[in-house]
Amino acid sequence: MSSNSKRADAETPLVEELSSSPFQELDQAFGHADHLIQKGMLQEAKKIYSHILKKYPGDKRAHKCLEVLEKGNATLTATPLILPRETKNQLLTLINQNNFKLCCKLIEDLLEKFSRSSELYNIYGVALRGQRKLDASIKAFKRAVDLDPCEPTTHNNMCIVLIELKRYEEAVTSSEVAINLKSDFAEAHVNRGDALRFLRDLPLSIEAYQNAIALKPDYFKAYYNMAVVLESMGNLSDAERAYLEALKLKTNSVDAYVNLGNIYLIQGKLDKAIGIYECALSIFPSSFRPLNNKGLAYKKKGQLPEAIEAFKQALSVEPASYKAYTNLGTAYHDSGNYEKAINAYSKALEINPDFTDAFNNMAYSLLEQGKIEECLNAFAEAIYAGSKNESLVVNMVRLDTQLADVSSQFASIFARKDVEDLLKTVKLPNYYVLDAIRCFISAQFDRAEQQLRNFKACEKKLFDTLVEKDKLFCVTFSRFLEKLLINFSANKAVPKAENTIYHIGESHCLSYAHYTLIIDDQSFKIKPLITFGAKSYHFGGEDQNSFKAITSANLSSVPRNSKIFISFGEIDCRPDEGFIAASQKLKRTVHDVIATTVSEYLDWFAAELQNSECETYFLNVPAPVYREKLSDKENTGLADTIIMFNAQLEKMVSQYDFGLINVHKFTANENNFSNGIFHIDSVHLGPNAICKIEEQFKI
């Protein structure tokens, strides 16, 4: 079978098994006995069978023939039992040449004369299988079993065809009969393992392969199939060892190399994975799987030009691979070439219009271009195509959480009965957290609390499937939201407000959500409009991106003459992903990086709000909580960075006619770290900061 696809059920060499009878050298004696039967010399034939049994007491053919003779079956004189050696060899040669059609024709001509030959029917079953006439093949094997139920190779061959017919329970039974007849039949143990694997009885499947290896230590297929099962069970270390043993036995197995490389890819051993894929390509340079998977390894490593080239090579081998086009699209997306990414996804969808990963990825490339409506349409197309992809649903919920006030398209999608039913089945931990945030923003507090409980009850193995970034997102937001909900529940008598303040920002915009602020004797309820993970840095430069697109869409939803709070910048100040890291990369001072970033940040918002006539206030970054995991130097660097950012922001907001809300001054102690009064967790302020914010409007 093709070596370009990962599968454990590589073909068992049926012909080899058919010619492996331990008493093959007795064919001449059986042929002579058959000749005597044809002449009616039954007693002489009995003597030959008896002589065979004296020398080989376990010979089943001799037992069966003698038993029939002793019953005086007259039909024995009509047709021979034993297929002549030269005839058998001729048929086996045709099978080895894959000339199954001619083999079947010859057998059909022979069946009238050798209608009682179980061996002929066994070969017939193999030849029929070769023509993919699987049901007819089973009939031939069953006839062979009727004639000689004690021949193990017949049961084993029937097991193989039953597996191909997906009749796995029957396949297990056939393999076990073969093993009972011949306990050292390694091939039958492997086929039993294959059938058990398809029945998802993986521990018993492993045991069957181990039995085969014990009987035949140099059995490549047993090691290979066992490795595939171990890999599917997540036992990567044992799977790796099994693949390595398999490769010692068959050094040119492209599949074994590719699957071993996949293990290293999963483990993050990217250089090792690439090296193993290169080994596969040295054997078969135009093999699709190692080319495609090498691209995945390069992409994961961040070597995007190499990844793109590998995916292109894979597509030159299999131009109709929609998955390779999708992989190429993600590599283009990650390199910032969104137009080429969209083209690649479009080609994937031309090949497979129902491939929802391509819709999902296309939506995000469109979003990075600021094309929100097209992005929403791509998600809608996936749903209308009948997608049941849970990851796509999660991404829709993520975007809807950020754009709930902008587009009614998601509302109509989520109102669909099939989508409602799908949402009830989604068990992914990031879905629960995202939906909890969405419900909190829309003031559905009971449902938000329920979704947080669902997140806590999630199976660990589901959480472990998330990438580290998503794990951190889930843990951080669930803890933050849980505290906000508790705090909110304790203050249910919040007065209703006549007006609204639109608080735009990343997670910090949730701190005061749904609370009321009094300004000039007017009450304002604070409404959050969130852009996940946005930094002030993301609003600089000429290029469009998803952060700008989402924030711009939310700003456009704000009524004219409204009051707006804007909270970005805290993520930029973190030691591992903001100004400090950028200054080292760009070889510029932190102060210079901050000055440029703040200027571009304010420029962008000024342009977006130019004709809105809104009263806009920027919130600076609160004093940081001292982090025990950081050194004194790192903590001081964090505090100093926040002071520099806040100073630059305060210096420049007045130039744009924006206001400033200084949350740092009432959250800092004498060392410029958090005074512990207003922080609800290690990063965010709680709603008790509102009174201090309110005071700044009275000055």
Summary of the structure (lengths in Angstrom):
residues: 699
radius of gyration: 36.3
end to end distance: 81.1
largest distance: 125.3
contacts: 2308
relative contact order: 0.04
helix: 66%
strand: 5%
